[in-house]
Amino acid sequence: MKQRVAKAICLSAVVLFLLTAATAFAEDRTINLESIVVQSFDNPDEQPWFVIGSKFASAGYPKLIYTNQWPLSLHGSNPRNREELRSIGLATLFDRREYNWVDIIPGTKSGEGENVSYAPIELPLPGRVAMFDLWVWSGNYDYYLEAFVRDYKGIVHTIPMGDLTHVGWKNFRANIPTSIPQSKKYLPRTEALTFVKFRLWTRPTEVVASPTRADAPDYEKAIYFYFDHFKVLTDTFESLFDGDSLTDPEFLKNAWASGTTN
């Protein structure tokens, strides 16, 4: 009888401990997943993008344009704002087969025409990102796409987006590995990633120019891709606590950046 009572007490203690631990763990694991558009590509002036190619890129390539095209699965065939919709188009052309690449980079633009210049910037990503989501148009070429992000320690990570061996528009989704740090034990806990660039790779076994007649103009030889509606699935939940405003960047700037004390 005494053994049964002792076992019951021990079992109750274990259950109580597990419930308490589970409650604490659940609080740490609370999430609020949101789908947030990073770039719609609809406003070139608001956020310019530019491209850089590897050493075997043909003269004048790669090229980037903004075009009034979109995936029908995303916006339908006749959306009300059709005149405002844009995607970015990429034209590639290389002089030889190789592991060639093209970087597609967000940046700032200055000058016009022949005097135009770009400087790269990194786009802040909200919350703790769980997934990238991007629409890509391809002509069934055996190329592949990667995304690059930087963590708060300054380390750049590569996210495989997938192979581009498909026809027309396709929605690509890529999970962000949990090994990439997006938080720390100290306040403020959340440390957001920044988006650096996309990189498109060719494979040595695939053509680097569209099969056509030898005297065809370059725009017929070029290989084209289009990109639209880059968004993230991200956890925007932040635990509130007494004094959480003391970690606000604006408070820190106003209270401490001046270097003066009262």
PASEBA-1860 file (N, C-alpha, C; in nm, 3 decimals):
! residues 262
1> MKQRVAKA> 0.083/-0.121/0.000/0.000/0.000/0.000/0.086/0.125/0.000 ~ 0.189/0.123/0.090/0.279/0.239/0.100/0.353/0.258/-0.033 ~ 0.390/0.146/-0.097/0.461/0.156/-0.223/0.374/0.220/-0.331 ~ 0.245/0.184/-0.331/0.153/0.243/-0.428/0.139/0.393/-0.407 ~ 0.128/0.434/-0.280/0.116/0.577/-0.248/0.242/0.651/-0.291 ~ 0.358/0.590/-0.262/0.485/0.653/-0.300/0.496/0.667/-0.452 ~ 0.455/0.560/-0.522/0.459/0.566/-0.668/0.365/0.672/-0.723 ~ 0.246/0.682/-0.660/0.148/0.782/-0.705/0.201/0.923/-0.685
9> ICLSAVVL> 0.268/0.944/-0.568/0.324/1.077/-0.540/0.434/1.110/-0.640 ~ 0.521/1.013/-0.666/0.629/1.033/-0.762/0.574/1.063/-0.902 ~ 0.471/0.986/-0.942/0.411/1.006/-1.073/0.349/1.145/-1.083 ~ 0.281/1.188/-0.975/0.220/1.321/-0.975/0.326/1.429/-0.988 ~ 0.439/1.408/-0.918/0.547/1.507/-0.924/0.605/1.516/-1.066 ~ 0.620/1.400/-1.130/0.674/1.398/-1.266/0.579/1.468/-1.363 ~ 0.448/1.437/-1.350/0.348/1.500/-1.437/0.348/1.650/-1.418 ~ 0.354/1.695/-1.291/0.355/1.838/-1.262/0.478/1.904/-1.323
17> FLLTAATA> 0.592/1.837/-1.312/0.716/1.891/-1.370/0.705/1.903/-1.521 ~ 0.652/1.799/-1.584/0.640/1.800/-1.729/0.544/1.908/-1.777 ~ 0.433/1.926/-1.703/0.338/2.030/-1.740/0.399/2.168/-1.728 ~ 0.475/2.187/-1.620/0.541/2.316/-1.599/0.643/2.342/-1.708 ~ 0.722/2.239/-1.740/0.823/2.254/-1.845/0.758/2.278/-1.980 ~ 0.649/2.206/-2.004/0.579/2.222/-2.132/0.523/2.362/-2.145 ~ 0.471/2.418/-2.034/0.416/2.553/-2.037/0.525/2.655/-2.068 ~ 0.638/2.638/-2.000/0.750/2.729/-2.024/0.802/2.716/-2.166
25> FAEDRTIN> 0.812/2.592/-2.215/0.859/2.570/-2.351/0.762/2.628/-2.452 ~ 0.632/2.610/-2.427/0.531/2.662/-2.519/0.540/2.814/-2.527 ~ 0.572/2.879/-2.414/0.583/3.024/-2.415/0.699/3.068/-2.503 ~ 0.812/2.993/-2.495/0.928/3.026/-2.577/0.902/3.000/-2.724 ~ 0.814/2.905/-2.753/0.791/2.862/-2.890/0.669/2.926/-2.954 ~ 0.609/3.024/-2.885/0.494/3.091/-2.943/0.533/3.157/-3.076 ~ 0.450/3.138/-3.177/0.482/3.194/-3.308/0.361/3.267/-3.364 ~ 0.390/3.360/-3.454/0.286/3.431/-3.528/0.335/3.443/-3.672
33> LESIVVQS> 0.307/3.340/-3.753/0.357/3.335/-3.889/0.278/3.430/-3.979 ~ 0.350/3.512/-4.054/0.289/3.604/-4.148/0.357/3.592/-4.283 ~ 0.281/3.612/-4.389/0.336/3.618/-4.524/0.355/3.766/-4.560 ~ 0.479/3.807/-4.581/0.511/3.948/-4.604/0.587/3.962/-4.735 ~ 0.543/4.053/-4.820/0.608/4.078/-4.949/0.735/4.160/-4.926 ~ 0.847/4.107/-4.968/0.974/4.180/-4.960/0.989/4.271/-5.080 ~ 0.959/4.217/-5.200/0.964/4.294/-5.324/0.857/4.246/-5.419 ~ 0.770/4.336/-5.462/0.673/4.304/-5.566/0.730/4.331/-5.704
41> FDNPDEQP> 0.838/4.412/-5.711/0.902/4.456/-5.835/0.812/4.549/-5.916 ~ 0.705/4.600/-5.856/0.612/4.686/-5.929/0.659/4.831/-5.938 ~ 0.755/4.871/-5.855/0.798/5.010/-5.854/0.950/5.018/-5.869 ~ 1.001/5.027/-5.993/1.146/5.029/-6.015/1.215/5.147/-5.946 ~ 1.147/5.261/-5.934/1.210/5.378/-5.873/1.225/5.361/-5.722 ~ 1.132/5.289/-5.662/1.135/5.268/-5.518/1.247/5.173/-5.478 ~ 1.269/5.069/-5.559/1.376/4.974/-5.529/1.438/4.921/-5.658 ~ 1.543/4.989/-5.707/1.610/4.939/-5.828/1.685/4.808/-5.800
49> WFVIGSKF> 1.696/4.726/-5.904/1.778/4.605/-5.901/1.874/4.612/-6.018 ~ 1.990/4.548/-6.006/2.084/4.544/-6.116/2.150/4.407/-6.120 ~ 2.225/4.379/-6.228/2.283/4.247/-6.247/2.433/4.257/-6.276 ~ 2.506/4.155/-6.234/2.649/4.140/-6.261/2.672/3.996/-6.309 ~ 2.750/3.979/-6.414/2.778/3.847/-6.467/2.921/3.803/-6.443 ~ 2.946/3.673/-6.449/3.080/3.618/-6.433/3.163/3.644/-6.559 ~ 3.289/3.600/-6.558/3.386/3.648/-6.657/3.357/3.607/-6.801 ~ 3.281/3.501/-6.825/3.254/3.459/-6.962/3.124/3.517/-7.018
57> ASAGYPKL> 3.067/3.617/-6.949/2.947/3.682/-7.001/2.980/3.753/-7.131 ~ 2.891/3.741/-7.229/2.910/3.809/-7.357/2.901/3.960/-7.339 ~ 2.961/4.033/-7.432/2.962/4.180/-7.424/2.820/4.234/-7.418 ~ 2.796/4.319/-7.322/2.663/4.380/-7.307/2.567/4.298/-7.222 ~ 2.610/4.182/-7.174/2.525/4.094/-7.094/2.590/4.067/-6.959 ~ 2.507/4.035/-6.859/2.361/4.017/-6.858/2.289/4.152/-6.860 ~ 2.159/4.146/-6.888/2.074/4.264/-6.891/1.953/4.243/-6.801 ~ 1.901/4.352/-6.748/1.780/4.346/-6.664/1.683/4.454/-6.708
65> IYTNQWPL> 1.555/4.418/-6.715/1.450/4.514/-6.745/1.333/4.492/-6.649 ~ 1.249/4.594/-6.637/1.119/4.581/-6.571/1.014/4.574/-6.680 ~ 0.926/4.474/-6.673/0.829/4.453/-6.779/0.689/4.434/-6.721 ~ 0.589/4.474/-6.797/0.450/4.467/-6.753/0.396/4.325/-6.775 ~ 0.454/4.229/-6.704/0.414/4.088/-6.712/0.401/4.034/-6.570 ~ 0.323/3.925/-6.556/0.300/3.867/-6.424/0.250/3.723/-6.439 ~ 0.262/3.642/-6.333/0.205/3.506/-6.336/0.052/3.512/-6.329 ~ -0.015/3.443/-6.419/-0.161/3.441/-6.416/-0.212/3.376/-6.288
73> SLHGSNPR> -0.138/3.278/-6.236/-0.180/3.210/-6.113/-0.176/3.304/-5.994 ~ -0.101/3.412/-6.005/-0.087/3.506/-5.895/-0.188/3.620/-5.903 ~ -0.204/3.679/-6.021/-0.288/3.799/-6.035/-0.409/3.779/-6.126 ~ -0.417/3.665/-6.196/-0.525/3.647/-6.292/-0.491/3.709/-6.426 ~ -0.579/3.692/-6.523/-0.552/3.739/-6.659/-0.582/3.886/-6.680 ~ -0.670/3.944/-6.599/-0.707/4.085/-6.620/-0.729/4.154/-6.485 ~ -0.623/4.171/-6.405/-0.638/4.238/-6.275/-0.669/4.386/-6.292 ~ -0.734/4.444/-6.192/-0.770/4.585/-6.200/-0.649/4.677/-6.207
81> NREELRSI> -0.539/4.636/-6.146/-0.419/4.720/-6.144/-0.315/4.672/-6.245 ~ -0.361/4.617/-6.356/-0.271/4.554/-6.452/-0.165/4.649/-6.505 ~ -0.197/4.779/-6.518/-0.100/4.875/-6.568/0.012/4.901/-6.469 ~ -0.011/4.868/-6.342/0.089/4.894/-6.239/0.179/4.774/-6.212 ~ 0.140/4.657/-6.261/0.215/4.535/-6.229/0.343/4.525/-6.311 ~ 0.450/4.481/-6.243/0.578/4.462/-6.309/0.644/4.333/-6.259 ~ 0.729/4.278/-6.341/0.824/4.175/-6.298/0.959/4.215/-6.355 ~ 1.066/4.155/-6.303/1.196/4.186/-6.361/1.235/4.074/-6.457
89> GLATLFDR> 1.290/4.115/-6.570/1.335/4.020/-6.671/1.487/4.018/-6.676 ~ 1.543/3.899/-6.690/1.687/3.879/-6.696/1.723/3.815/-6.829 ~ 1.816/3.877/-6.903/1.868/3.820/-7.027/2.012/3.778/-7.002 ~ 2.044/3.650/-7.029/2.180/3.600/-7.009/2.237/3.554/-7.143 ~ 2.368/3.568/-7.158/2.438/3.519/-7.275/2.585/3.506/-7.238 ~ 2.641/3.388/-7.263/2.781/3.362/-7.228/2.856/3.311/-7.350 ~ 2.989/3.330/-7.348/3.072/3.291/-7.462/3.114/3.145/-7.458 ~ 3.101/3.080/-7.344/3.139/2.939/-7.334/3.060/2.872/-7.223
97> REYNWVDI> 3.045/2.741/-7.232/2.979/2.664/-7.128/3.072/2.652/-7.007 ~ 3.012/2.666/-6.892/3.092/2.667/-6.769/2.993/2.678/-6.654 ~ 3.042/2.677/-6.530/2.959/2.717/-6.417/2.955/2.869/-6.413 ~ 2.885/2.927/-6.512/2.869/3.072/-6.517/2.762/3.115/-6.418 ~ 2.766/3.242/-6.378/2.664/3.291/-6.286/2.625/3.435/-6.319 ~ 2.506/3.470/-6.273/2.457/3.607/-6.279/2.401/3.642/-6.141 ~ 2.447/3.752/-6.085/2.394/3.801/-5.958/2.286/3.905/-5.984 ~ 2.172/3.891/-5.916/2.058/3.983/-5.926/2.049/4.053/-5.791
105> IPGTKSGE> 2.079/4.183/-5.788/2.113/4.251/-5.664/2.023/4.372/-5.642 ~ 1.967/4.388/-5.522/1.898/4.514/-5.490/2.001/4.624/-5.466 ~ 1.967/4.746/-5.505/2.066/4.852/-5.489/2.007/4.991/-5.494 ~ 2.095/5.088/-5.505/2.057/5.227/-5.527/2.110/5.270/-5.663 ~ 2.038/5.362/-5.726/2.072/5.404/-5.861/2.104/5.552/-5.863 ~ 2.208/5.588/-5.939/2.240/5.728/-5.959/2.280/5.750/-6.105 ~ 2.250/5.867/-6.157/2.281/5.898/-6.296/2.180/5.838/-6.392 ~ 2.197/5.870/-6.519/2.108/5.821/-6.623/2.188/5.781/-6.746
113> GENVSYAP> 2.127/5.699/-6.831/2.188/5.662/-6.958/2.322/5.595/-6.940 ~ 2.423/5.643/-7.014/2.556/5.584/-7.006/2.625/5.614/-6.874 ~ 2.574/5.713/-6.800/2.636/5.752/-6.674/2.570/5.688/-6.552 ~ 2.477/5.596/-6.576/2.407/5.534/-6.465/2.502/5.444/-6.387 ~ 2.486/5.442/-6.257/2.567/5.353/-6.172/2.480/5.301/-6.060 ~ 2.517/5.185/-6.008/2.442/5.120/-5.902/2.536/5.087/-5.786 ~ 2.480/5.089/-5.667/2.552/5.045/-5.548/2.465/4.943/-5.475 ~ 2.520/4.830/-5.434/2.437/4.726/-5.370/2.391/4.770/-5.231
121> IELPLPGR> 2.271/4.727/-5.195/2.220/4.741/-5.059/2.166/4.606/-5.017 ~ 2.147/4.588/-4.888/2.088/4.465/-4.837/1.950/4.496/-4.779 ~ 1.853/4.412/-4.813/1.715/4.434/-4.772/1.689/4.368/-4.637 ~ 1.645/4.444/-4.535/1.612/4.381/-4.406/1.491/4.291/-4.419 ~ 1.498/4.174/-4.358/1.389/4.078/-4.361/1.319/4.078/-4.225 ~ 1.188/4.092/-4.222/1.117/4.105/-4.095/1.109/3.974/-4.017 ~ 1.110/3.984/-3.884/1.088/3.868/-3.798/1.198/3.764/-3.809 ~ 1.159/3.641/-3.781/1.248/3.525/-3.794/1.197/3.443/-3.913
129> VAMFDLWV> 1.268/3.452/-4.022/1.220/3.401/-4.151/1.223/3.248/-4.154 ~ 1.111/3.190/-4.195/1.101/3.044/-4.207/1.109/2.997/-4.351 ~ 1.069/3.082/-4.447/1.062/3.036/-4.585/1.071/3.154/-4.681 ~ 1.139/3.134/-4.795/1.136/3.226/-4.909/1.033/3.177/-5.009 ~ 0.970/3.273/-5.077/0.868/3.242/-5.178/0.891/3.335/-5.296 ~ 0.906/3.278/-5.416/0.938/3.358/-5.535/0.879/3.292/-5.658 ~ 0.826/3.375/-5.749/0.779/3.326/-5.879/0.889/3.345/-5.983 ~ 0.914/3.238/-6.061/1.019/3.242/-6.163/0.964/3.186/-6.295
137> WSGNYDYY> 0.993/3.259/-6.405/0.959/3.211/-6.539/1.086/3.158/-6.603 ~ 1.076/3.039/-6.664/1.191/2.977/-6.729/1.150/2.913/-6.860 ~ 1.247/2.898/-6.948/1.226/2.831/-7.076/1.277/2.690/-7.076 ~ 1.282/2.628/-6.958/1.319/2.487/-6.943/1.470/2.462/-6.956 ~ 1.551/2.561/-6.914/1.696/2.544/-6.918/1.745/2.483/-6.787 ~ 1.849/2.401/-6.799/1.903/2.331/-6.682/1.998/2.422/-6.604 ~ 1.941/2.529/-6.551/2.012/2.622/-6.464/1.953/2.607/-6.323 ~ 2.012/2.674/-6.226/1.955/2.671/-6.091/1.976/2.804/-6.023
145> LEAFVRDY> 1.898/2.825/-5.916/1.891/2.955/-5.850/1.923/2.941/-5.702 ~ 1.995/3.040/-5.649/2.027/3.047/-5.507/1.992/3.185/-5.454 ~ 1.968/3.192/-5.323/1.951/3.320/-5.254/2.060/3.331/-5.147 ~ 2.103/3.454/-5.121/2.206/3.478/-5.020/2.150/3.569/-4.912 ~ 2.173/3.531/-4.786/2.131/3.613/-4.673/2.249/3.632/-4.579 ~ 2.246/3.741/-4.503/2.350/3.769/-4.405/2.288/3.767/-4.265 ~ 2.353/3.697/-4.171/2.303/3.697/-4.034/2.364/3.811/-3.954 ~ 2.322/3.824/-3.828/2.366/3.938/-3.747/2.514/3.934/-3.711
153> KGIVHTIP> 2.577/3.819/-3.731/2.721/3.807/-3.706/2.803/3.847/-3.830 ~ 2.733/3.877/-3.940/2.801/3.915/-4.063/2.830/3.801/-4.157 ~ 2.787/3.680/-4.123/2.813/3.562/-4.206/2.706/3.550/-4.314 ~ 2.750/3.529/-4.439/2.658/3.514/-4.551/2.628/3.365/-4.573 ~ 2.500/3.333/-4.585/2.455/3.195/-4.603/2.388/3.181/-4.740 ~ 2.402/3.063/-4.800/2.343/3.033/-4.930/2.218/2.947/-4.912 ~ 2.107/2.992/-4.973/1.981/2.918/-4.967/1.950/2.863/-5.107 ~ 1.954/2.730/-5.128/1.917/2.675/-5.260/1.768/2.699/-5.287
161> MGDLTHVG> 1.737/2.761/-5.401/1.598/2.787/-5.437/1.541/2.680/-5.529 ~ 1.629/2.615/-5.609/1.579/2.506/-5.692/1.627/2.514/-5.836 ~ 1.600/2.406/-5.911/1.636/2.399/-6.052/1.532/2.472/-6.137 ~ 1.580/2.527/-6.250/1.492/2.606/-6.337/1.450/2.528/-6.461 ~ 1.447/2.396/-6.450/1.406/2.311/-6.562/1.254/2.300/-6.566 ~ 1.188/2.411/-6.596/1.043/2.411/-6.608/1.004/2.510/-6.718 ~ 0.879/2.506/-6.758/0.829/2.591/-6.865/0.728/2.689/-6.808 ~ 0.750/2.818/-6.835/0.657/2.921/-6.789/0.682/2.960/-6.645
169> WKNFRANI> 0.579/3.013/-6.580/0.589/3.059/-6.442/0.577/2.941/-6.345 ~ 0.657/2.946/-6.239/0.650/2.845/-6.133/0.679/2.912/-5.999 ~ 0.605/2.871/-5.898/0.625/2.925/-5.763/0.731/2.842/-5.689 ~ 0.838/2.908/-5.647/0.946/2.842/-5.574/0.937/2.877/-5.426 ~ 0.955/2.775/-5.342/0.959/2.796/-5.197/1.081/2.725/-5.141 ~ 1.151/2.794/-5.052/1.273/2.737/-4.993/1.272/2.763/-4.844 ~ 1.291/2.657/-4.766/1.297/2.669/-4.620/1.430/2.730/-4.577 ~ 1.425/2.814/-4.475/1.546/2.871/-4.418/1.595/2.778/-4.308
177> PTSIPQSK> 1.717/2.726/-4.319/1.766/2.630/-4.219/1.768/2.691/-4.079 ~ 1.733/2.609/-3.981/1.733/2.656/-3.842/1.876/2.679/-3.792 ~ 1.975/2.631/-3.867/2.114/2.653/-3.828/2.159/2.798/-3.850 ~ 2.081/2.874/-3.928/2.114/3.015/-3.950/2.058/3.094/-3.832 ~ 2.142/3.161/-3.753/2.093/3.229/-3.632/2.008/3.351/-3.665 ~ 1.891/3.359/-3.600/1.804/3.474/-3.615/1.763/3.529/-3.478 ~ 1.825/3.478/-3.372/1.797/3.527/-3.237/1.914/3.489/-3.149 ~ 1.915/3.546/-3.028/2.018/3.514/-2.930/1.955/3.515/-2.792
185> KYLPRTEA> 2.029/3.471/-2.692/1.974/3.461/-2.556/1.961/3.596/-2.489 ~ 2.035/3.696/-2.538/2.036/3.827/-2.475/1.937/3.921/-2.543 ~ 1.899/4.027/-2.471/1.808/4.126/-2.528/1.886/4.227/-2.613 ~ 1.825/4.273/-2.723/1.702/4.222/-2.785/1.730/4.087/-2.851 ~ 1.635/3.993/-2.835/1.661/3.856/-2.878/1.661/3.839/-3.029 ~ 1.562/3.899/-3.096/1.552/3.882/-3.241/1.664/3.957/-3.311 ~ 1.734/3.888/-3.400/1.838/3.947/-3.484/1.804/3.913/-3.628 ~ 1.748/4.011/-3.698/1.693/3.986/-3.832/1.802/3.959/-3.934
193> LTFVKFRL> 1.767/3.878/-4.032/1.852/3.856/-4.148/1.838/3.972/-4.246 ~ 1.938/3.987/-4.332/1.925/4.077/-4.447/1.943/3.996/-4.574 ~ 1.865/4.033/-4.677/1.876/3.968/-4.807/1.986/4.035/-4.887 ~ 2.079/3.955/-4.941/2.194/4.008/-5.014/2.169/4.009/-5.165 ~ 2.129/3.893/-5.221/2.113/3.883/-5.366/2.058/3.746/-5.403 ~ 2.011/3.734/-5.527/1.988/3.606/-5.592/2.107/3.578/-5.684 ~ 2.139/3.451/-5.702/2.242/3.412/-5.798/2.189/3.299/-5.886 ~ 2.192/3.321/-6.017/2.153/3.220/-6.114/2.279/3.155/-6.170
201> WTRPTEVV> 2.281/3.023/-6.170/2.395/2.946/-6.219/2.360/2.870/-6.346 ~ 2.455/2.863/-6.440/2.445/2.771/-6.553/2.519/2.643/-6.516 ~ 2.489/2.536/-6.588/2.563/2.411/-6.573/2.646/2.387/-6.700 ~ 2.765/2.328/-6.685/2.852/2.307/-6.802/2.790/2.218/-6.909 ~ 2.691/2.139/-6.873/2.628/2.048/-6.969/2.513/2.114/-7.045 ~ 2.478/2.238/-7.008/2.363/2.306/-7.069/2.412/2.419/-7.161 ~ 2.331/2.447/-7.263/2.365/2.556/-7.356/2.365/2.689/-7.282 ~ 2.447/2.783/-7.333/2.451/2.918/-7.275/2.399/3.022/-7.373
209> ASPTRADA> 2.353/2.974/-7.489/2.287/3.059/-7.588/2.174/2.979/-7.650 ~ 2.066/3.046/-7.679/1.951/2.977/-7.736/1.985/2.924/-7.874 ~ 1.957/2.796/-7.903/1.988/2.739/-8.035/1.913/2.815/-8.145 ~ 1.988/2.877/-8.234/1.930/2.954/-8.344/2.035/2.966/-8.453 ~ 2.003/3.036/-8.560/2.098/3.051/-8.670/2.220/3.133/-8.627 ~ 2.332/3.110/-8.692/2.458/3.172/-8.651/2.455/3.324/-8.663 ~ 2.382/3.377/-8.764/2.382/3.522/-8.785/2.267/3.592/-8.712 ~ 2.201/3.521/-8.622/2.090/3.581/-8.547/2.141/3.691/-8.456
217> PDYEKAIY> 2.062/3.796/-8.432/2.103/3.901/-8.339/2.111/3.846/-8.196 ~ 2.184/3.916/-8.112/2.207/3.867/-7.976/2.078/3.848/-7.897 ~ 1.977/3.934/-7.922/1.855/3.922/-7.844/1.781/3.791/-7.874 ~ 1.808/3.730/-7.994/1.750/3.600/-8.024/1.834/3.486/-7.965 ~ 1.963/3.511/-7.944/2.050/3.410/-7.885/2.040/3.407/-7.733 ~ 2.001/3.517/-7.674/1.998/3.528/-7.528/1.898/3.431/-7.467 ~ 1.922/3.396/-7.342/1.833/3.310/-7.264/1.768/3.395/-7.157 ~ 1.636/3.382/-7.142/1.561/3.477/-7.059/1.497/3.407/-6.939
225> FYFDHFKV> 1.492/3.484/-6.830/1.422/3.445/-6.709/1.349/3.567/-6.656 ~ 1.239/3.542/-6.583/1.164/3.653/-6.522/1.134/3.617/-6.376 ~ 1.128/3.720/-6.291/1.110/3.701/-6.148/1.001/3.794/-6.098 ~ 0.918/3.743/-6.008/0.808/3.826/-5.956/0.774/3.786/-5.813 ~ 0.727/3.886/-5.738/0.661/3.866/-5.609/0.746/3.786/-5.510 ~ 0.852/3.847/-5.465/0.940/3.786/-5.366/0.886/3.815/-5.226 ~ 0.850/3.710/-5.152/0.797/3.729/-5.017/0.856/3.627/-4.921 ~ 0.831/3.649/-4.794/0.880/3.558/-4.690/0.764/3.514/-4.602
233> LTDTFESL> 0.774/3.392/-4.550/0.688/3.346/-4.442/0.772/3.359/-4.316 ~ 0.727/3.442/-4.222/0.813/3.478/-4.111/0.736/3.485/-3.980 ~ 0.805/3.457/-3.872/0.748/3.462/-3.738/0.773/3.601/-3.680 ~ 0.665/3.677/-3.661/0.677/3.815/-3.612/0.643/3.828/-3.465 ~ 0.625/3.714/-3.395/0.588/3.721/-3.254/0.705/3.769/-3.169 ~ 0.676/3.861/-3.076/0.774/3.907/-2.979/0.712/3.902/-2.840 ~ 0.779/3.836/-2.747/0.728/3.830/-2.609/0.740/3.966/-2.544 ~ 0.632/4.009/-2.477/0.634/4.135/-2.404/0.678/4.111/-2.260
241> FDGDSLTD> 0.749/4.205/-2.206/0.795/4.195/-2.068/0.807/4.335/-2.010 ~ 0.816/4.342/-1.878/0.826/4.471/-1.810/0.958/4.538/-1.846 ~ 0.951/4.648/-1.921/1.071/4.718/-1.963/1.115/4.685/-2.104 ~ 1.026/4.626/-2.185/1.067/4.589/-2.321/1.100/4.711/-2.407 ~ 1.043/4.827/-2.372/1.070/4.948/-2.450/1.216/4.991/-2.440 ~ 1.286/4.943/-2.339/1.426/4.982/-2.321/1.519/4.918/-2.424 ~ 1.466/4.822/-2.500/1.546/4.761/-2.607/1.516/4.822/-2.743 ~ 1.422/4.919/-2.748/1.383/4.979/-2.874/1.500/5.059/-2.932
249> PEFLKNAW> 1.534/5.038/-3.061/1.648/5.109/-3.121/1.636/5.260/-3.113 ~ 1.513/5.314/-3.128/1.496/5.459/-3.122/1.527/5.511/-2.981 ~ 1.484/5.435/-2.879/1.516/5.475/-2.741/1.666/5.476/-2.719 ~ 1.734/5.370/-2.763/1.878/5.361/-2.744/1.950/5.476/-2.815 ~ 1.903/5.508/-2.936/1.966/5.617/-3.011/1.947/5.751/-2.941 ~ 1.824/5.777/-2.897/1.795/5.907/-2.836/1.857/5.920/-2.698 ~ 1.861/5.808/-2.624/1.910/5.816/-2.486/2.060/5.806/-2.472 ~ 2.125/5.735/-2.565/2.266/5.703/-2.545/2.360/5.749/-2.657
257> ASGTTN> 2.310/5.772/-2.776/2.399/5.802/-2.888/2.464/5.939/-2.877 ~ 2.403/6.031/-2.801/2.457/6.167/-2.794/2.590/6.172/-2.719 ~ 2.611/6.074/-2.631/2.736/6.072/-2.555/2.738/6.166/-2.436 ~ 2.621/6.224/-2.405/2.612/6.316/-2.290/2.537/6.250/-2.176 ~ 2.562/6.291/-2.056/2.493/6.239/-1.938/2.434/6.353/-1.859 ~ 2.327/6.325/-1.785/2.263/6.426/-1.701/2.287/6.397/-1.553
END
